[in-house]
Amino acid sequence: MSFSSLTSACSSLGVKSSSLIVQLGFQTTENNKFPGAFVSSPKRTKINKFSIACSSTDPLLVKAARGDPVSRPPAWMMRQAGRYMAVYRKLAEKHPSFRERSETTDLIVEISLQPWEAFRPDGVIIFSDILTPLPAFGVPFDIEEVRGPVIQSPIRSEDDLKALHPIDLEKLHFVGESLKILRQEVGGHAAVLGFVGAPWTIATYIVEGGTTRTYTTIKSMCHTAPNLLRTLLSHLTKAISEYIIYQVESGAHCIQIFDSWGGQLPPDMWEQWSKPYITEIVSVVRNKCPKTPLVLYINGNGGLLERMKGTGVDVIGLDWTVDMADARKRLGSDISVQGNVDPAYLFSPLSAVTKEIQRVVKCAGPRGHILNLGHGVLVGTPEEAVAHFFDVSKSLNYDGSSQNHSMEESKLLV
């Protein structure tokens, strides 16, 4: 694809190209059984609350999330720590339980820092899971090798609701401890990211009893037991709000909300059964942590973009099925976006990866864009391709004049 065709591809949908300098000489990167749910270092450390006021020294990712001027798009990847990395696979052989790896402070920190040490991304996300907080408010779960997460006592009746209780953040001490250490380890060189699952997505696991392809039980509950479902979602909203604030006070610069299965709802149903609860979370967190950027990601969100913006989040995460230029046209320039390179591109020749990154960045414009994949890193992804992705991202440089004209046309220089 020629650079002129890149420009036309972006401008054809009403989004004019940004001014972007692409340097072809890439910068070099810097260089017993598990019996229970809550295992961590034996020594507990008090979590000192971090300041959440913004400043000129904020990491690049935080600035981009807020829509502040930046010199280049910051980059990180969903699932950037995981099985595609040889060092992770070696650690997993020694610690085969996923819950041990994700609920032990030392292991969380080590795994979270593996991609940081290898690639120096602009965001370091804590190694955890959206289901991690469930036992802290009364929903125990297991992870089986074949079935994945399993909840032995799903909530499907008024009596089942009695098992729920307010979230006990002490049971999540390993999360707070890990975020504090990660903040110290990366210093001001990258943003530390926390994350949570949205109420609807968490409820799908709690009601269905685990993963599902059809969501028939919870979808039928919208009609057969709407008050029961609303009660569950309201409880989850309060617990998740407190969990986000805990992560921010423990050191997270930014929080991503994963409504992973929100895209399984028709848009009008998402408007009723997911959006109000995410909006409430945003309101509560805004009141307590007004300067902390919030990202909302939904898998299969092409039909929900405008509705997602209505939740009040700072950043909309785009999956790879959404055209970046079209998303910018639909969302406007007053909100930041994240994404959205197809994860499968990382199996392509590196030259193709370069061109796709350039296309996505150009269509996103020079303000309010966090470069990412449109979904998590796929198992088997070559580490060389991941390294190349971050090298290319660091080689990009916005023309300073474009910062004041975020959607005005100018040249893409090589």
Disulfide bonds with the S-S distance in Angstrom:
Cys10-Cys363 2.01
